[in-house]
Amino acid sequence: MNGYMSAREASYKWGVSESRVHKLCQQGLVADVKRFGRSWLIPEDVEKLADTRIKSGKYIKTQSDPTDTEICPKEEQTAREYGYIKQR
């Protein structure tokens, strides 16, 4: 179709896998994308999106203090038996 490219063509143009292009389309991150049967029609003038996935393996922690975590008494007892938690 004129003015559109397939997910395969977009993957070559953007340097990512075809499945990644499908995911971007499914998540609505590609502007003006259209579904045509089982295929995606992507406008040819759309630029590659910035990759916002975490690549470092370091995730943002929700708790600032690791000692604030609560564990149930049974888990605590088991952890003490195996030596994961030192006796006080």
KEZA-169092 format. One record per residue: x, y, z of N, C-alpha, C in turn; residue in one letter; residue number from 1. Coordinates in steps of 0.001 Angstrom, whole numbers. Each point is the difference from the previous one (the first is absolute). Layout:
BEGIN
+---------+---------+---------+---------+---------+---------+---------+---------+---------+------+-----+
|      nx |      ny |      nz |     cax |     cay |     caz |      cx |      cy |      cz | rest |  nr |
+---------+---------+---------+---------+---------+---------+---------+---------+---------+------+-----+
|       X |       Y |       Z |       X |       Y |       Z |       X |       Y |       Z |    A | NUM |
...
+---------+---------+---------+---------+---------+---------+---------+---------+---------+------+-----+
***
This chain:
BEGIN
+---------+---------+---------+---------+---------+---------+---------+---------+---------+------+-----+
|      nx |      ny |      nz |     cax |     cay |     caz |      cx |      cy |      cz | rest |  nr |
+---------+---------+---------+---------+---------+---------+---------+---------+---------+------+-----+
|     845 |   -1179 |       0 |    -845 |    1179 |       0 |     888 |    1239 |       0 |    M |   1 |
|    -467 |     993 |    -676 |     762 |    1231 |    -130 |      46 |     777 |    1314 |    N |   2 |
|    1191 |     415 |     394 |     152 |     798 |    1204 |     130 |    -812 |    1278 |    G |   3 |
|    -116 |   -1305 |     -94 |      89 |    -872 |    1170 |    1068 |   -1063 |    -217 |    Y |   4 |
|     511 |    -522 |    1108 |     949 |   -1116 |     -61 |    -478 |   -1086 |     956 |    M |   5 |
|     489 |   -1208 |    -230 |    -365 |   -1127 |     858 |     878 |      -1 |    1247 |    S |   6 |
|    -343 |    -865 |     935 |     800 |    -131 |    1219 |    1406 |    -498 |    -337 |    A |   7 |
|     115 |    -863 |    -997 |    1315 |    -507 |    -413 |     865 |    1135 |    -559 |    R |   8 |
|    -596 |     830 |    -844 |     743 |    1133 |    -561 |     416 |     978 |    1099 |    E |   9 |
|    -897 |     231 |     958 |     321 |     889 |    1118 |    1123 |    -581 |     848 |    A |  10 |
|      21 |   -1316 |     165 |    1055 |    -626 |     806 |    1366 |     189 |    -650 |    S |  11 |
|      65 |     -96 |   -1332 |    1265 |     251 |    -706 |     402 |    1466 |     107 |    Y |  12 |
|    -976 |     876 |    -154 |     266 |    1444 |      37 |     463 |     449 |    1385 |    K |  13 |
|    -618 |    -541 |    1062 |     291 |     429 |    1364 |    1088 |    -820 |     674 |    W |  14 |
|     370 |   -1129 |    -585 |    1042 |    -835 |     588 |    -438 |    -778 |    1222 |    G |  15 |
|   -1268 |    -380 |      41 |    -531 |    -813 |    1100 |    -667 |   -1230 |    -600 |    V |  16 |
|    -399 |    -922 |     861 |    -646 |   -1210 |    -512 |   -1441 |     289 |    -421 |    S |  17 |
|    -502 |    -866 |    -834 |   -1381 |     149 |    -463 |    -981 |    -141 |    1155 |    E |  18 |
|     314 |    -894 |     938 |    -886 |    -177 |    1153 |     -21 |    1250 |     879 |    S |  19 |
|    1127 |     706 |      80 |      45 |    1254 |     767 |    -890 |    1052 |    -653 |    R |  20 |
|      -9 |      52 |   -1323 |    -866 |     939 |    -717 |   -1456 |    -338 |     282 |    V |  21 |
|    -341 |   -1295 |       7 |   -1367 |    -420 |     313 |    -390 |     451 |    1402 |    H |  22 |
|     900 |    -178 |     966 |    -282 |     409 |    1379 |    -236 |    1507 |      83 |    K |  23 |
|     838 |     773 |    -680 |    -159 |    1457 |      10 |   -1353 |     404 |    -577 |    L |  24 |
|    -405 |    -683 |   -1067 |   -1298 |     288 |    -610 |   -1147 |    -386 |     930 |    C |  25 |
|      98 |   -1164 |     636 |   -1042 |    -464 |     912 |    -165 |     928 |    1192 |    Q |  26 |
|    1118 |     560 |     476 |     -39 |     885 |    1163 |    -403 |    1423 |    -359 |    Q |  27 |
|    -204 |     264 |   -1282 |    -427 |    1324 |    -430 |    1109 |    1041 |      10 |    G |  28 |
|    1239 |    -441 |     -96 |    1135 |     917 |      65 |     440 |     506 |   -1371 |    L |  29 |
|    -590 |    -531 |   -1055 |     314 |     461 |   -1353 |   -1175 |     847 |    -469 |    V |  30 |
|     283 |    1227 |    -425 |   -1063 |     931 |    -386 |    -638 |    -406 |   -1327 |    A |  31 |
|   -1303 |     157 |     -75 |    -788 |    -213 |   -1232 |     136 |   -1396 |    -585 |    D |  32 |
|     229 |    -990 |     826 |     115 |   -1374 |    -478 |   -1404 |    -567 |    -228 |    V |  33 |
|    -135 |    -861 |   -1007 |   -1294 |    -606 |    -309 |     153 |   -1511 |     -66 |    K |  34 |
|   -1050 |    -670 |     387 |     -34 |   -1455 |     -49 |    -659 |    -413 |   -1315 |    R |  35 |
|     625 |    -899 |    -747 |    -544 |    -491 |   -1261 |      27 |   -1517 |      71 |    F |  36 |
|   -1111 |    -586 |     439 |     -30 |   -1449 |     216 |     888 |    -359 |    1170 |    G |  37 |
|    1040 |    -800 |    -263 |     962 |    -372 |    1047 |    1272 |     826 |     -91 |    R |  38 |
|      38 |     938 |    -921 |    1199 |     803 |    -237 |    -195 |    1414 |     527 |    S |  39 |
|    1123 |     687 |     183 |     -17 |    1396 |     400 |     441 |     854 |   -1171 |    W |  40 |
|    -690 |    1099 |    -220 |     383 |     978 |   -1008 |     561 |    1209 |     743 |    L |  41 |
|    1269 |     257 |    -230 |     715 |    1054 |     715 |     352 |    1088 |   -1000 |    I |  42 |
|    -338 |    1251 |     299 |     351 |    1085 |    -922 |    1509 |      43 |    -241 |    P |  43 |
|     397 |     247 |   -1252 |    1420 |      -8 |    -355 |     784 |    1135 |     646 |    E |  44 |
|    -676 |    1097 |     352 |     707 |    1148 |     568 |     161 |     -60 |    1518 |    D |  45 |
|    -488 |   -1065 |     641 |     125 |    -135 |    1451 |    1443 |    -344 |     350 |    V |  46 |
|     559 |     727 |     959 |    1363 |    -251 |     457 |      -1 |   -1062 |    1091 |    E |  47 |
|    1149 |    -612 |     202 |     151 |   -1002 |    1050 |    -166 |     669 |    1360 |    K |  48 |
|    -715 |    -668 |     886 |    -222 |     526 |    1339 |    1214 |    -241 |     878 |    L |  49 |
|     165 |     842 |    1003 |    1065 |    -207 |     973 |    -340 |   -1236 |     831 |    A |  50 |
|     986 |    -811 |     282 |    -204 |   -1222 |     771 |     -23 |     349 |    1478 |    D |  51 |
|   -1144 |    -209 |     648 |    -164 |     372 |    1405 |     154 |   -1189 |     944 |    T |  52 |
|     359 |   -1163 |    -544 |     170 |   -1168 |     866 |    1262 |     148 |     838 |    R |  53 |
|       3 |    -610 |    1174 |    1171 |      20 |     879 |     981 |   -1038 |    -507 |    I |  54 |
|    1213 |     441 |    -324 |     996 |    -906 |    -564 |    1110 |    -338 |     977 |    K |  55 |
|     122 |     757 |    1073 |    1118 |    -183 |     916 |    -211 |   -1164 |     958 |    S |  56 |
|   -1234 |    -442 |     141 |    -296 |   -1052 |     957 |    -246 |     551 |    1394 |    G |  57 |
|     164 |    1299 |     173 |    -252 |     635 |    1294 |   -1403 |     593 |     -43 |    K |  58 |
|    -823 |    -456 |     893 |   -1377 |     451 |      18 |    -204 |     997 |    1128 |    Y |  59 |
|    -959 |     850 |    -192 |    -303 |    1028 |     992 |    -675 |    -666 |    1180 |    I |  60 |
|     540 |     219 |    1174 |    -571 |    -599 |    1201 |   -1133 |     875 |     515 |    K |  61 |
|   -1018 |    -638 |     519 |   -1137 |     748 |     517 |     185 |     354 |    1461 |    T |  62 |
|     834 |    -741 |     721 |     239 |     293 |    1403 |    1398 |     577 |     157 |    Q |  63 |
|     106 |    1026 |     826 |    1298 |     639 |     176 |     858 |    -740 |    1028 |    S |  64 |
|    -631 |    -671 |     949 |     751 |    -681 |    1054 |    -261 |   -1503 |     -74 |    D |  65 |
|    1020 |    -815 |    -274 |    -231 |   -1442 |    -133 |    -391 |    -673 |    1310 |    P |  66 |
|     208 |     649 |    1147 |    -388 |    -602 |    1277 |   -1490 |     161 |     268 |    T |  67 |
|    -707 |     755 |    -836 |   -1430 |     208 |     183 |    -835 |   -1182 |    -467 |    D |  68 |
|     610 |    -955 |    -678 |    -774 |   -1124 |    -524 |    -479 |    -887 |    1137 |    T |  69 |
|   -1204 |    -486 |    -154 |    -574 |    -889 |    1002 |     -29 |   -1405 |    -559 |    E |  70 |
|     306 |    -980 |     837 |     -96 |   -1383 |    -420 |    -823 |    -743 |    1045 |    I |  71 |
|    -723 |    -980 |    -441 |    -878 |    -705 |     927 |     851 |    -829 |     969 |    C |  72 |
|    -517 |    -274 |    1186 |     772 |    -713 |    1029 |     527 |   -1357 |    -460 |    P |  73 |
|    -786 |    -734 |    -779 |     440 |   -1315 |    -461 |    1209 |     129 |    -933 |    K |  74 |
|     -41 |     980 |    -922 |    1135 |     230 |    -889 |    1228 |     440 |     785 |    E |  75 |
|    -217 |     830 |    1023 |    1111 |     459 |     832 |     634 |   -1174 |     738 |    E |  76 |
|    -817 |    -894 |     531 |     511 |   -1165 |     714 |     817 |    -888 |    -943 |    Q |  77 |
|    -511 |    -235 |   -1198 |     712 |    -808 |    -977 |    1316 |     664 |    -389 |    T |  78 |
|     -17 |    1304 |    -201 |    1218 |     728 |    -364 |    1032 |     -69 |    1110 |    A |  79 |
|    -440 |      55 |    1247 |     935 |    -116 |    1132 |     593 |   -1415 |      80 |    R |  80 |
|    -825 |   -1022 |    -274 |     477 |   -1371 |      44 |    1091 |    -248 |   -1051 |    E |  81 |
|    -161 |     590 |   -1154 |     990 |    -178 |   -1059 |    1162 |     983 |      91 |    Y |  82 |
|     -56 |     890 |     957 |    1112 |     932 |     203 |     -41 |    1230 |    -864 |    G |  83 |
|   -1117 |     261 |    -665 |    -104 |    1196 |    -811 |    -145 |    1254 |     867 |    Y |  84 |
|    -598 |    -164 |    1178 |    -162 |    1097 |     948 |     740 |    -423 |    1268 |    I |  85 |
|     869 |     865 |     485 |     760 |    -321 |    1207 |    -870 |     200 |    1231 |    K |  86 |
|     248 |    -848 |     989 |    -713 |     101 |    1271 |     402 |    1282 |     704 |    Q |  87 |
|    -921 |     593 |     680 |     307 |    1228 |     732 |     490 |    -306 |    1369 |    R |  88 |
+---------+---------+---------+---------+---------+---------+---------+---------+---------+------+-----+
***
